[in-house]
Amino acid sequence: QRLSSLQRAAIKKLADELGWVPAGFAEVAQQESPDVLSARLSGKRIAVYTLTESSSRQAKESLKEIAPGIVIDCSADHVGTGRLRAMAEGADLFVITSLSAKHAATDFIRAHRGNRPLVYAQGRGFSSILRAVEEHLKRGG
C-alpha cells in the first residue's frame, strides 16, 4: 500500500514476465483509489526516446494502465527526424534514456525542446523510465 501507482505498475510488469503472482498484490491495487500521480498524468502527452524499444513499449503499457487518458509517443531514431521534432515540441514531458541513446538524436531533442520539461532516465529499462516520470511529477512537474 506504500507504493505509488507507477511503482505498482513496474512490479506488475516484472511479475507478469516472471510468471510470478505476488500474494495479495492484485487485491491491494483494486482497493485503492487512483493516486495523485495517476491523476496528474491524465490527459498529458509524454515522449520517450530510447534505443531499447522493448523498454519504451513496456513503459508505455504501464503508464497507460494507470492513466488511460495519457498519450505516449516513443522513438528510437538515430538522428533528428520530423517525427522526433514534433515529439520534442509537442510533449508535456520528454524522457530520454541516456544510457541507450545516440548523441545526434539527444542533441536534436534538446535543441527543439526549448524550456519545456526534459528528464533523463538513469537506466535503460522501463522501470527507469517510470521512475523518471514519477520523480518529475513529485517535483511539481
N, CA, C and O atoms as CSV, one atom per row, in Angstrom:
chain,resi,resn,atom,element,x,y,z
A,1,GLN,N,N,0.814,-1.201,0.000
A,1,GLN,CA,C,0.000,0.000,0.000
A,1,GLN,C,C,0.854,1.260,0.000
A,1,GLN,O,O,0.345,2.349,-0.267
A,2,ARG,N,N,2.142,1.131,0.294
A,2,ARG,CA,C,3.026,2.288,0.320
A,2,ARG,C,C,3.577,2.626,-1.057
A,2,ARG,O,O,4.247,3.645,-1.226
A,3,LEU,N,N,3.305,1.792,-2.025
A,3,LEU,CA,C,3.829,2.010,-3.373
A,3,LEU,C,C,2.908,2.924,-4.169
A,3,LEU,O,O,1.687,2.885,-4.019
A,4,SER,N,N,3.514,3.744,-5.015
A,4,SER,CA,C,2.721,4.582,-5.917
A,4,SER,C,C,2.189,3.712,-7.047
A,4,SER,O,O,2.599,2.564,-7.211
A,5,SER,N,N,1.281,4.270,-7.811
A,5,SER,CA,C,0.715,3.517,-8.928
A,5,SER,C,C,1.787,3.176,-9.958
A,5,SER,O,O,1.730,2.109,-10.570
A,6,LEU,N,N,2.760,4.059,-10.160
A,6,LEU,CA,C,3.843,3.775,-11.105
A,6,LEU,C,C,4.729,2.640,-10.595
A,6,LEU,O,O,5.168,1.796,-11.376
A,7,GLN,N,N,4.991,2.618,-9.294
A,7,GLN,CA,C,5.781,1.530,-8.726
A,7,GLN,C,C,5.031,0.210,-8.817
A,7,GLN,O,O,5.626,-0.823,-9.126
A,8,ARG,N,N,3.729,0.235,-8.552
A,8,ARG,CA,C,2.927,-0.992,-8.674
A,8,ARG,C,C,2.898,-1.474,-10.115
A,8,ARG,O,O,2.940,-2.679,-10.363
A,9,ALA,N,N,2.827,-0.552,-11.068
A,9,ALA,CA,C,2.817,-0.942,-12.481
A,9,ALA,C,C,4.131,-1.613,-12.865
A,9,ALA,O,O,4.131,-2.589,-13.615
A,10,ALA,N,N,5.247,-1.101,-12.360
A,10,ALA,CA,C,6.549,-1.702,-12.655
A,10,ALA,C,C,6.643,-3.099,-12.062
A,10,ALA,O,O,7.131,-4.021,-12.716
A,11,ILE,N,N,6.178,-3.263,-10.823
A,11,ILE,CA,C,6.220,-4.574,-10.181
A,11,ILE,C,C,5.296,-5.551,-10.900
A,11,ILE,O,O,5.651,-6.714,-11.093
A,12,LYS,N,N,4.123,-5.090,-11.293
A,12,LYS,CA,C,3.174,-5.959,-12.004
A,12,LYS,C,C,3.770,-6.441,-13.322
A,12,LYS,O,O,3.661,-7.618,-13.664
A,13,LYS,N,N,4.401,-5.530,-14.060
A,13,LYS,CA,C,5.005,-5.898,-15.346
A,13,LYS,C,C,6.115,-6.923,-15.137
A,13,LYS,O,O,6.198,-7.902,-15.879
A,14,LEU,N,N,6.956,-6.714,-14.152
A,14,LEU,CA,C,8.038,-7.643,-13.849
A,14,LEU,C,C,7.486,-8.996,-13.413
A,14,LEU,O,O,7.965,-10.037,-13.863
A,15,ALA,N,N,6.489,-8.986,-12.548
A,15,ALA,CA,C,5.877,-10.232,-12.084
A,15,ALA,C,C,5.256,-10.999,-13.247
A,15,ALA,O,O,5.382,-12.222,-13.321
A,16,ASP,N,N,4.590,-10.293,-14.151
A,16,ASP,CA,C,3.986,-10.941,-15.318
A,16,ASP,C,C,5.046,-11.631,-16.168
A,16,ASP,O,O,4.845,-12.753,-16.633
A,17,GLU,N,N,6.178,-10.952,-16.368
A,17,GLU,CA,C,7.237,-11.535,-17.191
A,17,GLU,C,C,7.874,-12.756,-16.548
A,17,GLU,O,O,8.328,-13.670,-17.236
A,18,LEU,N,N,7.902,-12.761,-15.216
A,18,LEU,CA,C,8.498,-13.888,-14.497
A,18,LEU,C,C,7.497,-14.996,-14.204
A,18,LEU,O,O,7.868,-16.059,-13.707
A,19,GLY,N,N,6.228,-14.748,-14.512
A,19,GLY,CA,C,5.193,-15.731,-14.206
A,19,GLY,C,C,4.924,-15.833,-12.717
A,19,GLY,O,O,4.511,-16.878,-12.215
A,20,TRP,N,N,5.163,-14.745,-12.027
A,20,TRP,CA,C,5.037,-14.701,-10.569
A,20,TRP,C,C,3.752,-13.972,-10.200
A,20,TRP,O,O,3.438,-12.936,-10.786
A,21,VAL,N,N,3.006,-14.503,-9.235
A,21,VAL,CA,C,1.784,-13.861,-8.768
A,21,VAL,C,C,1.978,-13.521,-7.290
A,21,VAL,O,O,1.813,-14.386,-6.430
A,22,PRO,N,N,2.330,-12.260,-6.990
A,22,PRO,CA,C,2.539,-11.893,-5.588
A,22,PRO,C,C,1.230,-11.955,-4.815
A,22,PRO,O,O,0.222,-11.397,-5.246
A,23,ALA,N,N,1.245,-12.629,-3.682
A,23,ALA,CA,C,0.045,-12.815,-2.861
A,23,ALA,C,C,-0.516,-11.480,-2.396
A,23,ALA,O,O,0.196,-10.666,-1.808
A,24,GLY,N,N,-1.800,-11.263,-2.665
A,24,GLY,CA,C,-2.488,-10.073,-2.190
A,24,GLY,C,C,-2.226,-8.807,-2.982
A,24,GLY,O,O,-2.865,-7.785,-2.732
A,25,PHE,N,N,-1.311,-8.848,-3.922
A,25,PHE,CA,C,-0.945,-7.647,-4.678
A,25,PHE,C,C,-2.111,-7.125,-5.502
A,25,PHE,O,O,-2.379,-5.923,-5.494
A,26,ALA,N,N,-2.802,-7.994,-6.204
A,26,ALA,CA,C,-3.924,-7.577,-7.055
A,26,ALA,C,C,-5.056,-6.986,-6.221
A,26,ALA,O,O,-5.688,-6.011,-6.629
A,27,GLU,N,N,-5.311,-7.570,-5.060
A,27,GLU,CA,C,-6.395,-7.069,-4.218
A,27,GLU,C,C,-6.106,-5.658,-3.711
A,27,GLU,O,O,-7.002,-4.814,-3.677
A,28,VAL,N,N,-4.864,-5.401,-3.320
A,28,VAL,CA,C,-4.483,-4.068,-2.838
A,28,VAL,C,C,-4.633,-3.055,-3.961
A,28,VAL,O,O,-5.160,-1.963,-3.747
A,29,ALA,N,N,-4.181,-3.403,-5.141
A,29,ALA,CA,C,-4.262,-2.490,-6.275
A,29,ALA,C,C,-5.719,-2.178,-6.629
A,29,ALA,O,O,-6.033,-1.045,-6.994
A,30,GLN,N,N,-6.609,-3.167,-6.525
A,30,GLN,CA,C,-8.005,-2.946,-6.871
A,30,GLN,C,C,-8.734,-2.111,-5.827
A,30,GLN,O,O,-9.671,-1.387,-6.165
A,31,GLN,N,N,-8.323,-2.196,-4.567
A,31,GLN,CA,C,-8.995,-1.484,-3.491
A,31,GLN,C,C,-8.646,0.000,-3.469
A,31,GLN,O,O,-9.455,0.817,-3.028
A,32,GLU,N,N,-7.467,0.354,-3.933
A,32,GLU,CA,C,-7.013,1.732,-3.828
A,32,GLU,C,C,-7.649,2.620,-4.886
A,32,GLU,O,O,-7.919,2.192,-6.008
A,33,SER,N,N,-7.872,3.839,-4.504
A,33,SER,CA,C,-8.326,4.822,-5.479
A,33,SER,C,C,-7.105,5.346,-6.215
A,33,SER,O,O,-5.986,5.193,-5.726
A,34,PRO,N,N,-7.289,5.958,-7.375
A,34,PRO,CA,C,-6.150,6.478,-8.115
A,34,PRO,C,C,-5.369,7.477,-7.266
A,34,PRO,O,O,-5.957,8.324,-6.594
A,35,ASP,N,N,-4.036,7.374,-7.301
A,35,ASP,CA,C,-3.232,8.295,-6.511
A,35,ASP,C,C,-3.012,9.614,-7.255
A,35,ASP,O,O,-3.446,9.783,-8.394
A,36,VAL,N,N,-2.344,10.520,-6.598
A,36,VAL,CA,C,-2.116,11.857,-7.143
A,36,VAL,C,C,-1.328,11.791,-8.451
A,36,VAL,O,O,-1.621,12.533,-9.389
A,37,LEU,N,N,-0.330,10.907,-8.517
A,37,LEU,CA,C,0.479,10.807,-9.726
A,37,LEU,C,C,-0.366,10.382,-10.920
A,37,LEU,O,O,-0.219,10.927,-12.014
A,38,SER,N,N,-1.243,9.419,-10.712
A,38,SER,CA,C,-2.113,8.962,-11.800
A,38,SER,C,C,-2.999,10.094,-12.294
A,38,SER,O,O,-3.178,10.275,-13.499
A,39,ALA,N,N,-3.547,10.847,-11.365
A,39,ALA,CA,C,-4.420,11.961,-11.733
A,39,ALA,C,C,-3.647,13.026,-12.502
A,39,ALA,O,O,-4.176,13.626,-13.438
A,40,ARG,N,N,-2.406,13.261,-12.113
A,40,ARG,CA,C,-1.601,14.285,-12.786
A,40,ARG,C,C,-1.165,13.852,-14.182
A,40,ARG,O,O,-0.862,14.697,-15.025
A,41,LEU,N,N,-1.131,12.554,-14.432
A,41,LEU,CA,C,-0.766,12.044,-15.753
A,41,LEU,C,C,-1.914,12.124,-16.751
A,41,LEU,O,O,-1.690,12.234,-17.957
A,42,SER,N,N,-3.114,12.069,-16.259
A,42,SER,CA,C,-4.282,12.025,-17.130
A,42,SER,C,C,-4.301,13.215,-18.080
A,42,SER,O,O,-4.166,14.363,-17.657
A,43,GLY,N,N,-4.469,12.928,-19.363
A,43,GLY,CA,C,-4.550,13.963,-20.380
A,43,GLY,C,C,-3.215,14.519,-20.836
A,43,GLY,O,O,-3.183,15.408,-21.688
A,44,LYS,N,N,-2.118,14.025,-20.297
A,44,LYS,CA,C,-0.784,14.510,-20.677
A,44,LYS,C,C,-0.265,13.770,-21.896
A,44,LYS,O,O,-0.718,12.673,-22.222
A,45,ARG,N,N,0.695,14.397,-22.559
A,45,ARG,CA,C,1.422,13.773,-23.667
A,45,ARG,C,C,2.871,13.626,-23.222
A,45,ARG,O,O,3.541,14.607,-22.900
A,46,ILE,N,N,3.340,12.383,-23.211
A,46,ILE,CA,C,4.711,12.094,-22.813
A,46,ILE,C,C,5.443,11.486,-23.999
A,46,ILE,O,O,4.915,10.621,-24.699
A,47,ALA,N,N,6.661,11.952,-24.210
A,47,ALA,CA,C,7.517,11.406,-25.259
A,47,ALA,C,C,8.665,10.650,-24.594
A,47,ALA,O,O,9.204,11.084,-23.576
A,48,VAL,N,N,9.026,9.521,-25.179
A,48,VAL,CA,C,10.113,8.699,-24.654
A,48,VAL,C,C,11.086,8.420,-25.787
A,48,VAL,O,O,10.696,7.963,-26.861
A,49,TYR,N,N,12.374,8.707,-25.528
A,49,TYR,CA,C,13.411,8.380,-26.506
A,49,TYR,C,C,14.374,7.371,-25.892
A,49,TYR,O,O,15.002,7.633,-24.866
A,50,THR,N,N,14.476,6.229,-26.532
A,50,THR,CA,C,15.428,5.188,-26.138
A,50,THR,C,C,15.661,4.273,-27.326
A,50,THR,O,O,14.773,4.061,-28.152
A,51,LEU,N,N,16.864,3.738,-27.398
A,51,LEU,CA,C,17.150,2.755,-28.439
A,51,LEU,C,C,16.682,1.358,-28.018
A,51,LEU,O,O,16.638,0.439,-28.836
A,52,THR,N,N,16.336,1.208,-26.746
A,52,THR,CA,C,15.827,-0.061,-26.237
A,52,THR,C,C,14.303,-0.030,-26.363
A,52,THR,O,O,13.589,0.349,-25.434
A,53,GLU,N,N,13.830,-0.436,-27.536
A,53,GLU,CA,C,12.410,-0.305,-27.851
A,53,GLU,C,C,11.508,-1.123,-26.930
A,53,GLU,O,O,10.371,-0.726,-26.674
A,54,SER,N,N,11.990,-2.245,-26.434
A,54,SER,CA,C,11.162,-3.036,-25.519
A,54,SER,C,C,10.905,-2.255,-24.229
A,54,SER,O,O,9.834,-2.381,-23.635
A,55,SER,N,N,11.864,-1.461,-23.795
A,55,SER,CA,C,11.689,-0.652,-22.577
A,55,SER,C,C,10.629,0.419,-22.782
A,55,SER,O,O,9.774,0.627,-21.921
A,56,SER,N,N,10.686,1.097,-23.922
A,56,SER,CA,C,9.687,2.145,-24.158
A,56,SER,C,C,8.295,1.539,-24.325
A,56,SER,O,O,7.306,2.126,-23.888
A,57,ARG,N,N,8.218,0.375,-24.950
A,57,ARG,CA,C,6.925,-0.299,-25.118
A,57,ARG,C,C,6.347,-0.693,-23.756
A,57,ARG,O,O,5.161,-0.481,-23.503
A,58,GLN,N,N,7.172,-1.261,-22.884
A,58,GLN,CA,C,6.712,-1.669,-21.566
A,58,GLN,C,C,6.329,-0.454,-20.714
A,58,GLN,O,O,5.337,-0.491,-19.986
A,59,ALA,N,N,7.108,0.608,-20.805
A,59,ALA,CA,C,6.779,1.833,-20.060
A,59,ALA,C,C,5.456,2.399,-20.550
A,59,ALA,O,O,4.628,2.835,-19.751
A,60,LYS,N,N,5.259,2.393,-21.852
A,60,LYS,CA,C,4.014,2.894,-22.424
A,60,LYS,C,C,2.822,2.089,-21.914
A,60,LYS,O,O,1.807,2.661,-21.517
A,61,GLU,N,N,2.945,0.769,-21.925
A,61,GLU,CA,C,1.860,-0.091,-21.433
A,61,GLU,C,C,1.566,0.185,-19.961
A,61,GLU,O,O,0.404,0.281,-19.569
A,62,SER,N,N,2.601,0.311,-19.154
A,62,SER,CA,C,2.422,0.550,-17.720
A,62,SER,C,C,1.787,1.906,-17.452
A,62,SER,O,O,0.894,2.013,-16.612
A,63,LEU,N,N,2.230,2.935,-18.149
A,63,LEU,CA,C,1.669,4.274,-17.961
A,63,LEU,C,C,0.209,4.316,-18.394
A,63,LEU,O,O,-0.621,4.932,-17.725
A,64,LYS,N,N,-0.107,3.667,-19.505
A,64,LYS,CA,C,-1.491,3.640,-19.979
A,64,LYS,C,C,-2.404,2.867,-19.027
A,64,LYS,O,O,-3.592,3.167,-18.916
A,65,GLU,N,N,-1.843,1.879,-18.347
A,65,GLU,CA,C,-2.631,1.093,-17.399
A,65,GLU,C,C,-3.084,1.947,-16.213
A,65,GLU,O,O,-4.202,1.784,-15.725
A,66,ILE,N,N,-2.231,2.846,-15.755
A,66,ILE,CA,C,-2.607,3.650,-14.589
A,66,ILE,C,C,-3.266,4.970,-14.967
A,66,ILE,O,O,-3.962,5.574,-14.151
A,67,ALA,N,N,-3.051,5.420,-16.204
A,67,ALA,CA,C,-3.661,6.676,-16.665
A,67,ALA,C,C,-4.115,6.477,-18.108
A,67,ALA,O,O,-3.412,6.886,-19.032
A,68,PRO,N,N,-5.274,5.860,-18.319
A,68,PRO,CA,C,-5.724,5.531,-19.677
A,68,PRO,C,C,-5.828,6.728,-20.624
A,68,PRO,O,O,-5.746,6.550,-21.840
A,69,GLY,N,N,-6.004,7.926,-20.105
A,69,GLY,CA,C,-6.136,9.103,-20.956
A,69,GLY,C,C,-4.822,9.710,-21.409
A,69,GLY,O,O,-4.817,10.745,-22.076
A,70,ILE,N,N,-3.721,9.092,-21.061
A,70,ILE,CA,C,-2.402,9.620,-21.408
A,70,ILE,C,C,-2.054,9.266,-22.853
A,70,ILE,O,O,-2.477,8.231,-23.369
A,71,VAL,N,N,-1.279,10.139,-23.497
A,71,VAL,CA,C,-0.775,9.874,-24.846
A,71,VAL,C,C,0.737,9.728,-24.723
A,71,VAL,O,O,1.410,10.597,-24.170
A,72,ILE,N,N,1.262,8.631,-25.239
A,72,ILE,CA,C,2.695,8.366,-25.141
A,72,ILE,C,C,3.246,8.085,-26.528
A,72,ILE,O,O,2.776,7.195,-27.237
A,73,ASP,N,N,4.253,8.866,-26.896
A,73,ASP,CA,C,4.944,8.683,-28.171
A,73,ASP,C,C,6.344,8.182,-27.871
A,73,ASP,O,O,7.015,8.699,-26.978
A,74,CYS,N,N,6.785,7.176,-28.613
A,74,CYS,CA,C,8.108,6.598,-28.399
A,74,CYS,C,C,8.921,6.694,-29.683
A,74,CYS,O,O,8.385,6.595,-30.786
A,75,SER,N,N,10.227,6.888,-29.517
A,75,SER,CA,C,11.115,6.957,-30.670
A,75,SER,C,C,12.425,6.265,-30.359
A,75,SER,O,O,12.909,6.293,-29.228
A,76,ALA,N,N,12.996,5.638,-31.388
A,76,ALA,CA,C,14.317,5.030,-31.310
A,76,ALA,C,C,15.154,5.503,-32.503
A,76,ALA,O,O,16.082,4.816,-32.931
A,77,ASP,N,N,14.819,6.673,-33.028
A,77,ASP,CA,C,15.542,7.210,-34.181
A,77,ASP,C,C,16.999,7.495,-33.811
A,77,ASP,O,O,17.295,7.895,-32.685
A,78,HIS,N,N,17.890,7.290,-34.754
A,78,HIS,CA,C,19.318,7.517,-34.503
A,78,HIS,C,C,19.724,8.962,-34.737
A,78,HIS,O,O,20.748,9.413,-34.223
A,79,VAL,N,N,18.932,9.684,-35.506
A,79,VAL,CA,C,19.204,11.098,-35.806
A,79,VAL,C,C,17.894,11.874,-35.738
A,79,VAL,O,O,16.819,11.293,-35.590
A,80,GLY,N,N,18.000,13.181,-35.848
A,80,GLY,CA,C,16.807,14.014,-35.833
A,80,GLY,C,C,15.925,13.745,-37.048
A,80,GLY,O,O,16.411,13.643,-38.175
A,81,THR,N,N,14.624,13.634,-36.802
A,81,THR,CA,C,13.648,13.414,-37.864
A,81,THR,C,C,12.481,14.368,-37.635
A,81,THR,O,O,12.384,14.997,-36.581
A,82,GLY,N,N,11.615,14.470,-38.602
A,82,GLY,CA,C,10.425,15.299,-38.436
A,82,GLY,C,C,9.550,14.814,-37.292
A,82,GLY,O,O,9.011,15.621,-36.534
A,83,ARG,N,N,9.406,13.516,-37.167
A,83,ARG,CA,C,8.602,12.946,-36.085
A,83,ARG,C,C,9.227,13.246,-34.730
A,83,ARG,O,O,8.520,13.605,-33.788
A,84,LEU,N,N,10.548,13.102,-34.622
A,84,LEU,CA,C,11.236,13.372,-33.361
A,84,LEU,C,C,11.114,14.850,-32.998
A,84,LEU,O,O,10.976,15.197,-31.825
A,85,ARG,N,N,11.165,15.706,-33.995
A,85,ARG,CA,C,10.995,17.139,-33.736
A,85,ARG,C,C,9.583,17.429,-33.225
A,85,ARG,O,O,9.412,18.184,-32.268
A,86,ALA,N,N,8.575,16.832,-33.857
A,86,ALA,CA,C,7.193,17.020,-33.412
A,86,ALA,C,C,7.017,16.524,-31.974
A,86,ALA,O,O,6.317,17.154,-31.182
A,87,MET,N,N,7.643,15.412,-31.641
A,87,MET,CA,C,7.585,14.900,-30.271
A,87,MET,C,C,8.239,15.881,-29.306
A,87,MET,O,O,7.683,16.172,-28.247
A,88,ALA,N,N,9.409,16.388,-29.661
A,88,ALA,CA,C,10.143,17.313,-28.795
A,88,ALA,C,C,9.364,18.600,-28.559
A,88,ALA,O,O,9.379,19.150,-27.458
A,89,GLU,N,N,8.694,19.068,-29.582
A,89,GLU,CA,C,7.970,20.336,-29.476
A,89,GLU,C,C,6.578,20.180,-28.865
A,89,GLU,O,O,6.036,21.142,-28.320
A,90,GLY,N,N,5.991,18.982,-28.950
A,90,GLY,CA,C,4.599,18.837,-28.541
A,90,GLY,C,C,4.330,18.131,-27.228
A,90,GLY,O,O,3.209,18.188,-26.724
A,91,ALA,N,N,5.329,17.465,-26.655
A,91,ALA,CA,C,5.095,16.686,-25.436
A,91,ALA,C,C,5.097,17.574,-24.194
A,91,ALA,O,O,5.833,18.557,-24.112
A,92,ASP,N,N,4.260,17.203,-23.237
A,92,ASP,CA,C,4.265,17.880,-21.939
A,92,ASP,C,C,5.526,17.521,-21.156
A,92,ASP,O,O,6.028,18.323,-20.369
A,93,LEU,N,N,6.027,16.312,-21.379
A,93,LEU,CA,C,7.237,15.827,-20.726
A,93,LEU,C,C,7.978,14.944,-21.716
A,93,LEU,O,O,7.367,14.138,-22.417
A,94,PHE,N,N,9.299,15.098,-21.772
A,94,PHE,CA,C,10.119,14.266,-22.642
A,94,PHE,C,C,11.108,13.510,-21.766
A,94,PHE,O,O,11.826,14.111,-20.968
A,95,VAL,N,N,11.142,12.176,-21.920
A,95,VAL,CA,C,12.056,11.318,-21.164
A,95,VAL,C,C,13.079,10.734,-22.128
A,95,VAL,O,O,12.728,10.159,-23.159
A,96,ILE,N,N,14.359,10.893,-21.772
A,96,ILE,CA,C,15.458,10.327,-22.558
A,96,ILE,C,C,16.198,9.320,-21.693
A,96,ILE,O,O,16.559,9.619,-20.555
A,97,THR,N,N,16.425,8.121,-22.233
A,97,THR,CA,C,17.275,7.163,-21.536
A,97,THR,C,C,18.682,7.334,-22.107
A,97,THR,O,O,19.020,6.757,-23.141
A,98,SER,N,N,19.482,8.123,-21.430
A,98,SER,CA,C,20.790,8.500,-21.970
A,98,SER,C,C,21.752,7.319,-22.090
A,98,SER,O,O,22.706,7.391,-22.865
A,99,LEU,N,N,21.530,6.238,-21.346
A,99,LEU,CA,C,22.389,5.063,-21.471
A,99,LEU,C,C,22.063,4.247,-22.712
A,99,LEU,O,O,22.815,3.344,-23.079
A,100,SER,N,N,20.960,4.556,-23.352
A,100,SER,CA,C,20.553,3.844,-24.551
A,100,SER,C,C,20.064,4.876,-25.570
A,100,SER,O,O,18.883,4.930,-25.913
A,101,ALA,N,N,21.021,5.699,-26.048
A,101,ALA,CA,C,20.652,6.789,-26.946
A,101,ALA,C,C,21.821,7.143,-27.859
A,101,ALA,O,O,22.973,6.815,-27.573
A,102,LYS,N,N,21.513,7.804,-28.938
A,102,LYS,CA,C,22.516,8.337,-29.852
A,102,LYS,C,C,22.641,9.839,-29.602
A,102,LYS,O,O,21.636,10.536,-29.464
A,103,HIS,N,N,23.872,10.329,-29.544
A,103,HIS,CA,C,24.091,11.745,-29.261
A,103,HIS,C,C,23.440,12.658,-30.293
A,103,HIS,O,O,22.932,13.724,-29.945
A,104,ALA,N,N,23.450,12.254,-31.542
A,104,ALA,CA,C,22.839,13.098,-32.576
A,104,ALA,C,C,21.357,13.312,-32.291
A,104,ALA,O,O,20.843,14.418,-32.459
A,105,ALA,N,N,20.677,12.264,-31.864
A,105,ALA,CA,C,19.242,12.376,-31.570
A,105,ALA,C,C,18.998,13.167,-30.285
A,105,ALA,O,O,18.099,14.006,-30.240
A,106,THR,N,N,19.789,12.908,-29.239
A,106,THR,CA,C,19.564,13.633,-27.982
A,106,THR,C,C,19.888,15.113,-28.134
A,106,THR,O,O,19.194,15.956,-27.566
A,107,ASP,N,N,20.929,15.439,-28.888
A,107,ASP,CA,C,21.240,16.850,-29.153
A,107,ASP,C,C,20.098,17.502,-29.929
A,107,ASP,O,O,19.737,18.648,-29.659
A,108,PHE,N,N,19.534,16.781,-30.884
A,108,PHE,CA,C,18.407,17.274,-31.676
A,108,PHE,C,C,17.195,17.531,-30.782
A,108,PHE,O,O,16.527,18.558,-30.909
A,109,ILE,N,N,16.919,16.600,-29.885
A,109,ILE,CA,C,15.785,16.760,-28.961
A,109,ILE,C,C,15.981,18.002,-28.103
A,109,ILE,O,O,15.080,18.834,-27.995
A,110,ARG,N,N,17.166,18.130,-27.488
A,110,ARG,CA,C,17.443,19.296,-26.639
A,110,ARG,C,C,17.310,20.603,-27.416
A,110,ARG,O,O,16.801,21.592,-26.889
A,111,ALA,N,N,17.763,20.609,-28.658
A,111,ALA,CA,C,17.691,21.824,-29.477
A,111,ALA,C,C,16.253,22.235,-29.774
A,111,ALA,O,O,15.963,23.424,-29.905
A,112,HIS,N,N,15.352,21.261,-29.882
A,112,HIS,CA,C,13.959,21.562,-30.217
A,112,HIS,C,C,13.018,21.530,-29.019
A,112,HIS,O,O,11.820,21.777,-29.160
A,113,ARG,N,N,13.542,21.234,-27.871
A,113,ARG,CA,C,12.696,21.137,-26.674
A,113,ARG,C,C,12.453,22.501,-26.041
A,113,ARG,O,O,11.413,22.712,-25.417
A,114,GLY,N,N,13.384,23.419,-26.190
A,114,GLY,CA,C,13.228,24.723,-25.555
A,114,GLY,C,C,13.290,24.591,-24.042
A,114,GLY,O,O,14.115,23.846,-23.513
A,115,ASN,N,N,12.421,25.311,-23.347
A,115,ASN,CA,C,12.434,25.266,-21.887
A,115,ASN,C,C,11.355,24.329,-21.322
A,115,ASN,O,O,11.055,24.372,-20.129
A,116,ARG,N,N,10.779,23.490,-22.178
A,116,ARG,CA,C,9.778,22.532,-21.716
A,116,ARG,C,C,10.465,21.381,-20.970
A,116,ARG,O,O,11.641,21.112,-21.215
A,117,PRO,N,N,9.762,20.709,-20.080
A,117,PRO,CA,C,10.374,19.668,-19.234
A,117,PRO,C,C,11.020,18.530,-20.027
A,117,PRO,O,O,10.425,17.943,-20.931
A,118,LEU,N,N,12.264,18.250,-19.640
A,118,LEU,CA,C,13.066,17.176,-20.226
A,118,LEU,C,C,13.757,16.470,-19.066
A,118,LEU,O,O,14.470,17.104,-18.289
A,119,VAL,N,N,13.551,15.160,-18.947
A,119,VAL,CA,C,14.175,14.405,-17.864
A,119,VAL,C,C,14.943,13.225,-18.446
A,119,VAL,O,O,14.674,12.756,-19.552
A,120,TYR,N,N,15.907,12.766,-17.659
A,120,TYR,CA,C,16.756,11.666,-18.080
A,120,TYR,C,C,16.537,10.471,-17.166
A,120,TYR,O,O,16.631,10.584,-15.944
A,121,ALA,N,N,16.246,9.327,-17.770
A,121,ALA,CA,C,16.122,8.086,-17.014
A,121,ALA,C,C,17.532,7.615,-16.674
A,121,ALA,O,O,18.435,7.698,-17.506
A,122,GLN,N,N,17.719,7.129,-15.471
A,122,GLN,CA,C,19.055,6.740,-15.025
A,122,GLN,C,C,19.514,5.396,-15.577
A,122,GLN,O,O,20.713,5.118,-15.612
A,123,GLY,N,N,18.583,4.573,-16.002
A,123,GLY,CA,C,18.944,3.268,-16.544
A,123,GLY,C,C,18.397,3.096,-17.943
A,123,GLY,O,O,17.978,4.059,-18.584
A,124,ARG,N,N,18.405,1.852,-18.412
A,124,ARG,CA,C,17.920,1.535,-19.755
A,124,ARG,C,C,16.516,0.934,-19.752
A,124,ARG,O,O,15.830,0.961,-20.774
A,125,GLY,N,N,16.092,0.403,-18.633
A,125,GLY,CA,C,14.854,-0.354,-18.577
A,125,GLY,C,C,13.615,0.493,-18.381
A,125,GLY,O,O,13.687,1.697,-18.135
A,126,PHE,N,N,12.462,-0.178,-18.498
A,126,PHE,CA,C,11.190,0.526,-18.394
A,126,PHE,C,C,10.964,1.104,-17.007
A,126,PHE,O,O,10.331,2.150,-16.870
A,127,SER,N,N,11.479,0.430,-15.963
A,127,SER,CA,C,11.286,0.960,-14.614
A,127,SER,C,C,12.049,2.265,-14.423
A,127,SER,O,O,11.619,3.115,-13.643
A,128,SER,N,N,13.160,2.440,-15.111
A,128,SER,CA,C,13.892,3.708,-15.052
A,128,SER,C,C,13.090,4.827,-15.705
A,128,SER,O,O,13.114,5.966,-15.239
A,129,ILE,N,N,12.391,4.508,-16.768
A,129,ILE,CA,C,11.538,5.495,-17.436
A,129,ILE,C,C,10.396,5.884,-16.508
A,129,ILE,O,O,10.094,7.067,-16.353
A,130,LEU,N,N,9.760,4.888,-15.891
A,130,LEU,CA,C,8.667,5.172,-14.959
A,130,LEU,C,C,9.162,6.007,-13.781
A,130,LEU,O,O,8.484,6.940,-13.350
A,131,ARG,N,N,10.341,5.672,-13.261
A,131,ARG,CA,C,10.898,6.409,-12.125
A,131,ARG,C,C,11.187,7.863,-12.510
A,131,ARG,O,O,10.953,8.768,-11.709
A,132,ALA,N,N,11.687,8.097,-13.715
A,132,ALA,CA,C,11.964,9.464,-14.171
A,132,ALA,C,C,10.662,10.283,-14.250
A,132,ALA,O,O,10.634,11.451,-13.864
A,133,VAL,N,N,9.599,9.665,-14.749
A,133,VAL,CA,C,8.298,10.339,-14.827
A,133,VAL,C,C,7.799,10.653,-13.419
A,133,VAL,O,O,7.355,11.766,-13.140
A,134,GLU,N,N,7.878,9.664,-12.542
A,134,GLU,CA,C,7.391,9.846,-11.173
A,134,GLU,C,C,8.169,10.945,-10.444
A,134,GLU,O,O,7.570,11.786,-9.774
A,135,GLU,N,N,9.485,10.941,-10.569
A,135,GLU,CA,C,10.292,11.968,-9.894
A,135,GLU,C,C,9.963,13.356,-10.427
A,135,GLU,O,O,9.913,14.320,-9.662
A,136,HIS,N,N,9.741,13.462,-11.725
A,136,HIS,CA,C,9.365,14.752,-12.300
A,136,HIS,C,C,8.049,15.238,-11.722
A,136,HIS,O,O,7.916,16.407,-11.360
A,137,LEU,N,N,7.080,14.345,-11.634
A,137,LEU,CA,C,5.766,14.725,-11.095
A,137,LEU,C,C,5.853,15.085,-9.609
A,137,LEU,O,O,5.176,16.006,-9.150
A,138,LYS,N,N,6.678,14.365,-8.867
A,138,LYS,CA,C,6.836,14.658,-7.442
A,138,LYS,C,C,7.493,16.029,-7.212
A,138,LYS,O,O,7.243,16.683,-6.200
A,139,ARG,N,N,8.330,16.449,-8.161
A,139,ARG,CA,C,8.981,17.767,-8.055
A,139,ARG,C,C,8.033,18.891,-8.459
A,139,ARG,O,O,8.400,20.066,-8.427
A,140,GLY,N,N,6.826,18.527,-8.834
A,140,GLY,CA,C,5.841,19.553,-9.189
A,140,GLY,C,C,5.646,19.741,-10.678
A,140,GLY,O,O,4.970,20.675,-11.108
A,141,GLY,N,N,6.236,18.859,-11.466
A,141,GLY,CA,C,6.125,18.967,-12.927
A,141,GLY,C,C,4.806,18.546,-13.465
A,141,GLY,O,O,4.590,18.592,-14.676
